[in-house]
Amino acid sequence: MAGKAAVDCVLDIRAELGECPVWCGEENALYWIDIYAGALNRFEPATGVNRIWALSEPIGSFALTDDGSVLVALKSGLSRFDLRTGALTPLVQPEAHLPDNRMNDGRCDRQGRFWVGSMQDPVDPAGPKGSLYRFDGDGRCTRMSGGLFVANGLAFSPDGRTLYHSDSFAAVRTIWAWDFDRDDGQVSNRRVFVDTTGMPGRPDGGAVDADGCYWMAGNDGWEIVRFTPDGNIDRRIALPVAKPSMLAFGGEKLDIIYVTSIRP
């Protein structure tokens, strides 16, 4: 069904490619990025203040840590960025052999492993060059899957037993589900969760709510869409932007959906 929700612009910053909103409950703040600007942002809804840290290259995603630093997925690979000092420490470059690729969508699992996908930018329709990686706390970076044009849509079910991810490329536009082993971080049994062919938007960023439903930012579709765990649509919320890119639940009760967007 179509959702009748109040939709407000909370930050009219005119980002070129806004992405990866992450709510920090301890700070009551929303972290997010502008990919090509290489900008990591921190937005405080209570004050309307948005702080920007400028990085030296495009940033595709990130993860907050408990030591005051941020794990950033840059074009070149994964690095640790110290928010207090601005120091950037390279960690691993899984695709140094693919100079036209960059890191894209990423998300942590509940065990603290960071999952991140890559893509060729711009995409070559002749063949997929992107992959899905798992970065462990001990510094290991493992290629988990290949054959992706635009790796996107990473999310985990509430019980941590299902991993979701997608490919936003127009000829693919599919969301998959994997069985996920929480102990060793292995994935298996990939299957189609949703094929969005025929829908207004392509699958960009994703999130899972407390009911286990998967929310998709419908790029080019002017909406976000909620799928039940069996892949059926049960809610659509119209947006005033054509290209929503990702969403996150925030606020003290996690009852506010923050959505980033791409400038057409």
Backbone bond lengths (Angstrom), bond angles and torsions (degrees), N, CA, C in turn:
res aa  C-N    CA-C-N  psi(-1)  N-CA   C-N-CA  omega(-1)  CA-C   N-CA-C  phi
1 M - - - 1.452 - - 1.511 109.30 -
2 A 1.307 117.67 158.04 1.458 122.16 178.54 1.513 109.21 -79.64
3 G 1.327 116.48 138.92 1.449 120.38 -179.74 1.521 111.98 -92.01
4 K 1.338 115.77 135.95 1.462 121.11 176.12 1.507 107.23 -105.77
5 A 1.316 116.55 82.50 1.454 122.13 -176.86 1.520 109.52 -116.21
6 A 1.323 115.44 149.46 1.460 120.02 175.83 1.515 108.70 -74.13
7 V 1.316 116.15 126.09 1.464 121.36 -178.81 1.531 107.96 -120.18
8 D 1.324 116.29 119.66 1.458 121.86 -178.20 1.516 110.21 -124.60
9 C 1.327 116.70 148.36 1.459 121.97 172.53 1.522 107.95 -85.94
10 V 1.334 117.07 116.33 1.459 120.37 -177.96 1.529 112.28 -97.19
11 L 1.349 117.35 -16.65 1.464 120.62 179.48 1.522 108.94 -150.97
12 D 1.311 116.48 101.47 1.464 121.79 -179.20 1.530 108.35 -90.86
13 I 1.333 115.55 76.78 1.460 120.70 -172.39 1.529 112.68 -102.74
14 R 1.330 116.63 -6.64 1.468 122.60 177.55 1.522 111.86 58.46
15 A 1.315 116.70 45.55 1.460 120.76 176.42 1.524 109.69 -65.14
16 E 1.327 115.68 146.33 1.459 119.41 177.11 1.523 110.93 -73.85
17 L 1.344 116.73 -46.49 1.461 120.70 -179.34 1.518 108.16 -142.42
18 G 1.341 115.10 77.06 1.454 120.64 177.74 1.517 110.01 -68.77
19 E 1.333 116.57 138.39 1.465 120.92 -175.39 1.525 111.53 -157.20
20 C 1.317 114.23 170.20 1.459 126.03 165.80 1.535 114.42 52.08
21 P 1.345 118.83 54.49 1.466 118.47 174.16 1.525 110.56 -68.07
22 V 1.329 116.35 134.49 1.468 122.45 178.78 1.517 107.71 -133.97
23 W 1.318 117.47 120.16 1.459 121.66 -179.31 1.517 110.24 -85.30
24 C 1.336 116.18 130.96 1.465 122.44 175.77 1.521 107.77 -108.30
25 G 1.334 116.06 105.60 1.450 120.34 -177.10 1.512 113.40 -66.05
26 E 1.330 117.53 -33.36 1.465 120.55 -179.12 1.521 111.55 -64.87
27 E 1.331 116.86 -30.17 1.462 121.36 -177.48 1.530 112.85 -105.42
28 N 1.323 117.20 -6.33 1.462 120.85 -172.81 1.525 110.12 50.00
29 A 1.325 114.80 49.33 1.456 120.85 -176.70 1.521 109.88 -139.39
30 L 1.326 114.57 154.59 1.463 121.88 179.11 1.523 109.10 -111.32
31 Y 1.311 116.72 119.24 1.455 121.66 172.79 1.529 108.14 -92.21
32 W 1.320 116.29 143.51 1.463 120.07 179.60 1.529 107.98 -159.46
33 I 1.337 117.47 172.49 1.462 120.78 -176.14 1.525 111.61 -131.71
34 D 1.321 114.98 158.34 1.462 123.36 166.46 1.527 104.85 -117.35
35 I 1.330 116.95 106.65 1.465 122.05 -163.38 1.520 113.11 -57.03
36 Y 1.332 117.72 -60.86 1.464 120.03 -172.85 1.525 112.76 -72.44
37 A 1.326 116.81 -23.36 1.464 119.64 175.58 1.526 111.34 -75.62
38 G 1.328 116.93 -10.24 1.459 119.72 -176.78 1.515 111.59 62.37
39 A 1.339 117.34 36.69 1.456 121.97 -172.04 1.521 111.78 -112.12
40 L 1.321 116.07 123.98 1.453 123.12 169.97 1.521 107.37 -98.32
41 N 1.326 117.18 128.87 1.462 122.31 -174.07 1.519 111.58 -119.52
42 R 1.342 114.77 152.72 1.464 121.74 172.13 1.520 107.90 -132.07
43 F 1.338 115.90 115.22 1.459 121.94 -176.05 1.517 110.08 -110.16
44 E 1.345 116.55 129.81 1.459 122.14 176.48 1.526 108.74 -104.00
45 P 1.330 118.50 107.26 1.464 119.57 -179.59 1.523 113.66 -58.94
46 A 1.330 117.29 -33.00 1.466 120.22 -176.33 1.522 112.53 -66.74
47 T 1.326 116.59 -33.05 1.468 120.58 -177.19 1.523 113.26 -109.44
48 G 1.334 116.88 -18.59 1.461 120.84 -175.74 1.512 113.52 78.97
49 V 1.340 116.69 7.16 1.462 120.96 -177.67 1.531 109.55 -83.64
50 N 1.330 116.05 132.98 1.461 122.47 176.53 1.525 108.98 -121.09
51 R 1.333 116.66 118.97 1.465 121.56 178.07 1.514 109.36 -99.76
52 I 1.329 116.90 142.85 1.465 121.53 -177.43 1.528 110.31 -123.13
53 W 1.328 115.69 131.34 1.457 121.90 168.99 1.534 107.39 -107.82
54 A 1.314 117.19 122.38 1.464 121.42 -178.41 1.526 109.81 -90.66
55 L 1.321 115.58 125.59 1.455 121.71 177.78 1.528 109.39 -104.43
56 S 1.309 116.58 168.62 1.463 120.84 -170.30 1.517 114.28 -86.62
57 E 1.338 117.66 -3.57 1.459 120.74 -177.21 1.523 108.82 -156.91
58 P 1.327 118.35 168.03 1.470 120.43 179.18 1.524 112.27 -55.99
59 I 1.328 115.18 143.62 1.460 121.79 178.62 1.517 108.42 -119.91
60 G 1.352 116.72 127.50 1.453 120.80 -175.81 1.508 114.32 -95.31
61 S 1.347 116.94 -28.65 1.459 122.09 -179.88 1.522 108.04 -171.10
62 F 1.335 115.95 -179.75 1.468 119.76 -178.00 1.518 109.19 -164.17
63 A 1.330 115.39 170.45 1.464 121.68 173.94 1.517 108.05 -142.33
64 L 1.328 115.95 134.27 1.458 121.11 175.77 1.528 109.33 -75.62
65 T 1.323 116.93 147.35 1.464 121.45 177.66 1.524 108.99 -121.47
66 D 1.320 115.47 174.35 1.463 119.28 -177.40 1.525 113.08 -93.88
67 D 1.327 117.79 10.38 1.466 119.17 -179.09 1.527 112.67 -116.88
68 G 1.337 116.99 17.71 1.454 119.59 177.82 1.505 114.80 85.11
69 S 1.320 117.32 5.93 1.457 120.58 177.21 1.522 109.55 -114.76
70 V 1.324 115.55 172.15 1.456 121.84 -179.59 1.526 108.18 -129.41
71 L 1.325 116.49 133.30 1.455 121.23 172.16 1.522 106.89 -81.91
72 V 1.327 117.60 116.78 1.459 121.05 -175.65 1.526 110.12 -113.08
73 A 1.334 114.67 134.49 1.466 121.28 176.77 1.512 107.68 -97.54
74 L 1.320 116.44 97.30 1.460 122.62 -176.77 1.522 110.33 -93.81
75 K 1.299 116.09 175.37 1.465 119.78 178.43 1.519 110.60 -56.34
76 S 1.311 116.49 -40.79 1.466 121.06 -175.76 1.522 113.61 -79.33
77 G 1.330 118.12 -21.24 1.455 120.53 -176.68 1.512 111.11 149.00
78 L 1.328 115.68 -159.17 1.463 121.04 -176.61 1.524 110.52 -96.62
79 S 1.342 114.56 136.96 1.465 121.48 179.14 1.520 109.05 -140.19
80 R 1.311 115.05 162.32 1.462 121.36 173.72 1.529 108.47 -103.75
81 F 1.324 115.58 127.70 1.470 120.71 -178.10 1.518 109.36 -116.11
82 D 1.341 116.72 123.51 1.456 122.43 -179.76 1.526 108.84 -88.60
83 L 1.331 117.01 114.04 1.460 120.95 -176.80 1.522 112.25 -65.69
84 R 1.323 117.61 -25.98 1.462 120.27 -177.20 1.518 112.40 -81.99
85 T 1.324 116.62 -40.71 1.462 119.98 -174.74 1.521 113.49 -104.01
86 G 1.323 117.29 -19.07 1.461 120.71 -175.84 1.517 113.26 80.98
87 A 1.330 117.05 7.41 1.468 120.23 179.88 1.523 110.40 -72.60
88 L 1.333 115.63 136.23 1.457 122.18 179.97 1.523 108.56 -117.43
89 T 1.328 116.63 120.53 1.460 121.74 -176.95 1.528 109.74 -115.20
90 P 1.340 118.60 109.80 1.469 120.43 177.83 1.523 111.31 -62.34
91 L 1.345 116.21 140.93 1.453 121.88 -179.34 1.522 112.42 -114.65
92 V 1.327 117.65 -52.05 1.452 121.08 -177.81 1.524 109.52 -156.66
93 Q 1.331 115.93 144.92 1.464 122.29 178.33 1.530 108.29 -123.00
94 P 1.334 117.41 84.22 1.462 119.55 -173.54 1.518 114.49 -67.89
95 E 1.341 118.33 -17.63 1.455 119.96 -177.64 1.526 111.85 -128.65
96 A 1.318 114.90 41.00 1.461 119.37 177.32 1.525 111.69 -61.05
97 H 1.328 116.43 -22.70 1.463 121.54 -179.84 1.531 112.28 -84.03
98 L 1.340 116.66 -2.33 1.467 121.58 -179.24 1.533 108.36 -124.03
99 P 1.312 118.42 79.06 1.466 121.59 -172.83 1.523 114.68 -64.38
100 D 1.325 118.58 -18.51 1.460 120.78 178.86 1.525 112.40 -88.95
101 N 1.322 116.97 -3.58 1.461 120.99 179.08 1.524 111.22 -90.35
102 R 1.331 115.10 159.72 1.457 121.11 170.74 1.523 109.03 -144.26
103 M 1.328 115.84 159.87 1.448 121.23 174.41 1.528 109.15 -73.15
104 N 1.337 115.96 146.62 1.456 120.35 -178.68 1.528 109.41 -128.91
105 D 1.303 118.64 -130.94 1.455 124.09 -173.15 1.526 112.49 -58.26
106 G 1.331 116.89 138.89 1.453 121.25 179.24 1.516 112.43 -148.82
107 R 1.333 115.94 156.22 1.467 120.79 -179.97 1.524 109.40 -161.44
108 C 1.347 116.50 147.61 1.459 121.64 176.97 1.523 110.96 -86.05
109 D 1.339 116.15 144.85 1.457 119.64 168.11 1.531 108.16 -85.87
110 R 1.310 117.68 178.69 1.464 121.08 -174.02 1.525 113.15 -74.66
111 Q 1.308 116.22 -10.17 1.462 120.29 176.43 1.530 111.76 -94.86
112 G 1.332 117.20 1.93 1.453 121.28 176.75 1.508 115.45 90.17
113 R 1.339 117.35 5.97 1.462 120.24 175.21 1.531 108.50 -80.88
114 F 1.326 116.08 140.04 1.459 120.94 -178.35 1.514 109.26 -101.20
115 W 1.336 115.13 124.95 1.465 122.43 178.65 1.514 108.12 -105.46
116 V 1.326 116.03 131.32 1.462 119.35 -176.72 1.527 109.70 -145.40
117 G 1.324 115.64 140.35 1.453 121.18 177.47 1.517 111.41 -105.56
118 S 1.320 115.56 164.27 1.461 120.75 179.88 1.522 109.60 -126.39
119 M 1.319 114.82 169.88 1.459 120.94 179.05 1.517 109.61 -158.34
120 Q 1.326 116.67 152.62 1.451 120.90 169.48 1.526 107.10 -80.73
121 D 1.326 116.38 136.27 1.461 120.04 -175.78 1.522 110.30 -134.24
122 P 1.368 117.29 110.28 1.461 126.73 2.65 1.524 111.78 -74.89
123 V 1.336 114.43 160.08 1.456 120.32 -177.99 1.521 110.58 -69.34
124 D 1.328 116.02 137.82 1.460 122.03 172.65 1.529 107.91 -95.73
125 P 1.334 118.48 110.95 1.466 119.95 -178.10 1.528 113.80 -61.48
126 A 1.336 117.00 -13.86 1.463 119.77 -177.65 1.523 112.65 -68.64
127 G 1.326 116.59 -21.26 1.460 117.30 -178.80 1.508 112.42 179.68
128 P 1.346 117.88 146.92 1.464 121.20 -178.89 1.520 111.97 -74.91
129 K 1.332 116.04 137.55 1.464 121.60 179.21 1.529 112.08 -120.16
130 G 1.341 117.36 1.21 1.454 120.97 -175.71 1.514 113.50 -92.20
131 S 1.333 115.39 159.01 1.462 122.02 -179.96 1.522 109.62 -140.85
132 L 1.327 114.81 170.59 1.459 122.87 175.25 1.519 108.17 -116.32
133 Y 1.347 116.24 129.35 1.463 122.04 -176.20 1.525 111.14 -120.66
134 R 1.336 114.40 154.55 1.462 122.06 171.79 1.519 108.18 -120.13
135 F 1.336 116.10 123.94 1.455 121.70 179.56 1.518 108.32 -108.44
136 D 1.336 116.60 118.23 1.461 121.44 -178.30 1.523 110.54 -92.09
137 G 1.336 114.77 160.22 1.454 119.89 -177.80 1.506 114.45 -61.59
138 D 1.326 117.13 -21.78 1.462 119.60 -179.80 1.528 112.24 -86.25
139 G 1.327 117.16 6.07 1.460 120.73 176.55 1.504 115.15 98.37
140 R 1.334 118.19 -6.91 1.459 120.65 179.17 1.527 110.29 -73.09
141 C 1.325 115.83 139.33 1.460 121.64 176.87 1.529 107.02 -126.18
142 T 1.339 116.56 117.76 1.459 121.83 -173.12 1.520 110.11 -117.29
143 R 1.330 115.70 130.16 1.465 120.32 175.01 1.520 108.45 -76.82
144 M 1.344 116.15 119.42 1.457 121.16 -174.00 1.519 113.24 -99.67
145 S 1.330 116.79 -27.31 1.455 120.52 -178.65 1.519 108.72 -161.39
146 G 1.336 116.74 152.07 1.461 121.62 178.08 1.513 111.03 -126.96
147 G 1.320 115.96 -164.09 1.451 120.66 175.52 1.509 115.03 73.45
148 L 1.345 117.98 30.72 1.460 121.88 -178.42 1.523 110.57 -110.93
149 F 1.318 115.38 141.98 1.459 120.09 172.35 1.534 109.77 -85.69
150 V 1.334 116.75 -57.35 1.473 122.33 -179.42 1.526 107.88 -131.77
151 A 1.324 116.71 94.37 1.461 121.50 -178.80 1.524 109.85 -66.71
152 N 1.335 116.65 128.64 1.456 121.08 -173.65 1.521 110.46 -155.59
153 G 1.340 115.17 -178.85 1.454 122.87 165.71 1.506 117.63 67.50
154 L 1.335 119.47 23.18 1.461 120.88 -177.88 1.526 111.68 -66.46
155 A 1.326 115.73 133.57 1.463 122.31 176.62 1.525 108.15 -164.46
156 F 1.343 115.24 162.25 1.458 121.30 -179.08 1.514 110.04 -128.03
157 S 1.322 116.88 144.29 1.455 121.53 177.39 1.532 109.22 -66.98
158 P 1.346 117.83 158.40 1.469 120.02 -178.99 1.524 114.29 -56.92
159 D 1.323 117.75 -33.24 1.468 119.39 179.01 1.523 112.84 -85.30
160 G 1.345 116.41 -0.74 1.456 120.02 177.42 1.510 114.77 71.84
161 R 1.317 118.30 15.35 1.460 120.48 -177.05 1.529 113.86 -102.70
162 T 1.336 116.78 -4.27 1.461 121.01 178.50 1.513 109.74 -130.54
163 L 1.323 116.25 131.14 1.459 122.86 173.58 1.526 107.79 -107.35
164 Y 1.329 115.63 132.54 1.456 121.55 175.60 1.525 109.52 -110.96
165 H 1.328 116.79 144.30 1.451 120.40 167.35 1.517 108.10 -157.73
166 S 1.330 115.74 166.45 1.466 119.65 -173.07 1.520 111.24 -140.19
167 D 1.319 114.56 171.85 1.462 122.78 170.95 1.527 106.36 -126.59
168 S 1.340 115.92 118.65 1.460 121.30 -174.69 1.523 113.87 -81.78
169 F 1.323 117.44 -9.31 1.461 120.17 -175.49 1.532 109.55 -57.27
170 A 1.342 115.97 138.54 1.463 121.39 -171.41 1.521 113.46 -57.18
171 A 1.331 117.44 -32.38 1.461 120.17 -178.78 1.527 112.81 -82.94
172 V 1.333 117.80 -6.29 1.466 121.91 -178.54 1.528 110.96 -114.09
173 R 1.324 117.08 -60.40 1.479 126.55 175.47 1.527 113.28 37.60
174 T 1.326 114.92 53.89 1.460 121.88 -175.08 1.518 110.73 -126.08
175 I 1.336 116.21 142.53 1.461 123.31 171.57 1.529 107.29 -107.61
176 W 1.330 116.34 131.52 1.463 121.25 178.38 1.526 110.85 -112.69
177 A 1.305 115.14 158.56 1.461 122.64 170.96 1.519 108.75 -121.13
178 W 1.331 115.84 142.50 1.462 122.44 176.17 1.525 108.63 -123.10
179 D 1.318 117.41 148.14 1.458 120.98 164.45 1.526 106.99 -71.86
180 F 1.332 116.36 134.46 1.460 120.89 -174.32 1.524 110.12 -123.65
181 D 1.333 115.58 125.85 1.460 121.66 176.73 1.530 107.78 -89.51
182 R 1.307 116.47 111.43 1.466 120.30 -175.27 1.527 112.24 -66.35
183 D 1.309 117.29 -27.85 1.463 119.93 -175.31 1.524 112.33 -75.58
184 D 1.327 116.74 -50.54 1.465 118.34 -175.36 1.523 113.87 -106.60
185 G 1.340 118.05 -1.84 1.462 120.54 176.10 1.511 114.42 74.47
186 Q 1.320 117.47 18.79 1.461 120.54 178.83 1.533 110.39 -87.66
187 V 1.337 115.60 149.60 1.459 121.11 176.65 1.528 109.18 -119.12
188 S 1.336 115.38 152.14 1.465 120.66 -179.91 1.522 108.87 -156.70
189 N 1.334 114.67 169.31 1.466 121.32 173.28 1.530 112.47 56.72
190 R 1.330 117.07 53.98 1.465 118.92 176.67 1.524 110.09 -68.21
191 R 1.319 115.93 134.18 1.460 121.08 177.38 1.524 109.29 -144.09
192 V 1.318 116.28 159.24 1.455 121.07 178.82 1.523 109.08 -70.91
193 F 1.312 116.09 123.69 1.456 121.84 174.19 1.530 109.97 -88.78
194 V 1.343 116.12 -50.15 1.465 121.29 176.28 1.521 108.81 -146.00
195 D 1.306 117.42 129.25 1.460 123.50 167.53 1.525 106.03 -99.04
196 T 1.340 116.79 114.39 1.472 120.02 -173.32 1.521 113.18 -87.54
197 T 1.323 118.02 10.56 1.461 120.56 176.09 1.530 109.52 -54.95
198 G 1.321 116.23 129.20 1.458 120.98 -178.29 1.511 114.01 93.81
199 M 1.328 117.76 -12.98 1.455 120.88 176.14 1.523 109.82 -86.05
200 P 1.329 118.54 157.35 1.466 120.69 -178.65 1.522 113.74 -60.65
201 G 1.338 116.71 -39.31 1.458 119.82 -174.60 1.512 113.95 -116.15
202 R 1.330 114.51 158.51 1.465 121.98 175.42 1.527 109.63 -92.81
203 P 1.333 119.27 153.26 1.462 121.05 -177.39 1.526 111.57 -74.00
204 D 1.321 115.52 116.28 1.463 120.96 173.46 1.523 107.19 -105.37
205 G 1.314 119.37 -127.59 1.455 120.44 -178.04 1.515 112.55 -66.78
206 G 1.334 116.03 156.15 1.457 121.51 -178.33 1.517 112.27 -135.73
207 A 1.329 115.47 163.55 1.461 122.49 175.66 1.523 108.05 -154.07
208 V 1.329 116.04 154.73 1.454 121.21 178.37 1.522 108.83 -116.85
209 D 1.348 116.51 135.83 1.460 119.79 -179.51 1.526 111.13 -94.15
210 A 1.344 115.88 -177.97 1.466 121.18 -174.87 1.520 112.29 -66.15
211 D 1.330 117.84 -20.66 1.462 121.57 178.23 1.529 112.49 -86.61
212 G 1.328 116.31 -0.04 1.455 119.74 -179.14 1.510 113.62 83.63
213 C 1.326 117.32 11.82 1.460 120.89 178.94 1.519 110.48 -87.55
214 Y 1.307 115.79 142.40 1.464 122.78 -177.66 1.525 108.99 -96.35
215 W 1.337 115.91 127.23 1.456 122.20 177.70 1.527 109.17 -103.98
216 M 1.319 115.62 131.18 1.466 122.01 -178.77 1.519 110.27 -114.49
217 A 1.324 116.83 132.18 1.455 121.07 168.41 1.522 107.33 -80.69
218 G 1.321 116.93 115.17 1.455 121.89 -175.62 1.516 112.02 -86.61
219 N 1.325 115.89 89.58 1.467 121.10 -178.93 1.525 110.24 -62.52
220 D 1.312 116.73 130.13 1.466 124.57 -175.28 1.525 112.71 71.81
221 G 1.324 117.46 6.78 1.462 120.71 -176.51 1.514 115.63 -111.19
222 W 1.356 117.35 -4.26 1.460 121.20 177.60 1.538 111.96 61.76
223 E 1.326 119.09 31.22 1.455 119.07 -176.12 1.525 111.69 -161.72
224 I 1.333 114.94 162.78 1.450 121.78 163.57 1.530 106.62 -114.10
225 V 1.333 116.07 147.64 1.465 121.26 -171.65 1.519 108.94 -129.75
226 R 1.328 115.34 135.93 1.471 121.77 177.65 1.525 109.67 -105.54
227 F 1.345 115.18 125.38 1.457 121.64 177.32 1.527 109.53 -109.48
228 T 1.317 116.56 137.38 1.458 120.29 173.69 1.529 109.22 -69.79
229 P 1.350 118.44 165.53 1.467 120.05 -179.32 1.525 114.75 -57.96
230 D 1.342 117.63 -18.29 1.463 119.16 176.57 1.523 112.78 -96.02
231 G 1.348 116.40 9.85 1.460 120.50 172.24 1.513 116.14 88.81
232 N 1.323 118.17 11.66 1.465 120.75 178.85 1.529 110.89 -94.72
233 I 1.331 116.39 144.24 1.460 121.05 177.31 1.523 109.26 -74.85
234 D 1.359 116.28 129.72 1.455 117.40 174.11 1.527 112.48 -127.52
235 R 1.341 117.68 -3.72 1.460 119.35 174.68 1.515 110.09 -160.57
236 R 1.333 115.46 142.05 1.458 122.10 174.11 1.523 106.77 -133.43
237 I 1.321 116.77 132.68 1.462 121.68 178.47 1.519 108.34 -117.78
238 A 1.325 115.35 117.50 1.463 120.73 -179.87 1.525 109.87 -72.48
239 L 1.341 115.31 142.39 1.455 122.34 -179.39 1.526 110.30 -122.21
240 P 1.331 117.34 157.76 1.467 120.45 178.54 1.524 113.37 -86.58
241 V 1.332 117.02 13.56 1.469 121.63 178.30 1.521 109.09 -126.57
242 A 1.328 116.05 143.87 1.466 120.17 -177.47 1.515 112.37 -74.03
243 K 1.338 116.37 -32.61 1.457 119.79 -169.67 1.534 112.40 -122.00
244 P 1.332 118.14 69.20 1.465 118.19 169.80 1.521 109.35 -64.19
245 S 1.333 116.19 139.83 1.463 119.21 -172.70 1.524 114.19 -111.71
246 M 1.335 117.25 -33.15 1.463 120.11 179.84 1.517 108.62 -166.54
247 L 1.319 116.48 161.02 1.458 120.69 -179.85 1.512 110.76 -137.11
248 A 1.345 114.33 158.34 1.462 120.51 177.33 1.521 108.13 -147.72
249 F 1.333 115.92 146.75 1.455 120.76 175.32 1.518 108.60 -88.58
250 G 1.353 115.99 133.14 1.451 119.87 -177.42 1.514 111.83 -144.95
251 G 1.335 114.98 -169.74 1.452 121.12 -174.62 1.515 110.39 86.45
252 E 1.333 116.23 166.26 1.461 120.50 -176.30 1.522 112.42 -59.86
253 K 1.334 117.52 -32.22 1.458 121.64 -179.26 1.525 112.43 -104.86
254 L 1.333 116.67 8.87 1.461 122.41 -177.42 1.527 111.80 53.90
255 D 1.329 115.48 35.46 1.458 120.98 -178.35 1.527 112.79 -110.13
256 I 1.324 116.22 13.94 1.462 122.00 176.04 1.521 107.97 -114.76
257 I 1.323 117.75 132.03 1.458 121.82 176.25 1.525 108.31 -99.82
258 Y 1.321 115.95 118.75 1.462 121.66 174.25 1.525 108.17 -97.55
259 V 1.315 116.34 132.58 1.458 121.93 -176.66 1.530 109.49 -126.09
260 T 1.332 116.40 127.51 1.465 120.66 172.16 1.517 108.51 -92.12
261 S 1.342 115.40 164.42 1.457 118.26 -177.96 1.517 110.75 -145.45
262 I 1.324 113.55 166.64 1.467 122.53 179.36 1.531 108.37 -108.81
263 R 1.314 116.37 135.84 1.453 119.05 177.67 1.531 109.21 -73.22
264 P 1.343 118.10 124.98 1.480 120.34 -177.66 1.522 111.52 -60.91
